[in-house]
Amino acid sequence: MLQVLLNIGVFTFFFILMEFIARLTHKYIMHGLLWKIHEDHHRDKQSEIEKNDFFGLVFAIVALFLLLKGLISNNPLLFYAGLGITGYGISYFIIHDMIIHDRHIHLRSWGLKHEPFRLLILTHDIHHANGEGNWGFLFVIRGIDKLPLEYEHIEAKR
């Protein structure tokens, strides 16, 4: 039972950690050193495949390495770390690509009708409008991310 709880904890830790790694990567690498790879993601017309998808591939390789290393060495902590990163990647693909950016399976109109996806979409749209701030992908962090105007009055009441 303890091992199950530990596995769940490792999975959850790495899933959440990936949002912060992704935020830092987005701000300092994608909008910095590797902007040439990321810039096609900021074009008005997006395609099914973008140079920007390279970043997801890098994280997938890290996840695959941890999954395989965990299996081969019978180390559940490495395996569940890789599973947490994989879970984040799948969530990113569904939420960021399909819901926020309407790529592949087009879910943006559905997302705009359902919280918390509406907040994520509008917050991410602010980033695409001015190219700065709101570096996250799956979570809106109040006090760090700039909220859309329709949400600011809600925040003021808290």
Protein Blocks (a to p, Z undefined) as FASTA:
>chain_A
ZZmmmmmmmmmmmmmmmmmmmmmmmmmmmmmmmmmmmmmmmpmbacfbdfklmmmmmmmm
mmmmmmmmmmmnopaklmmmmmmmmmmmmmmmmmmmmmmnopajacklmmmmpcfklmmm
mmmmmmmmnopgjibfkbccehkaccdfklmmmmmmZZ
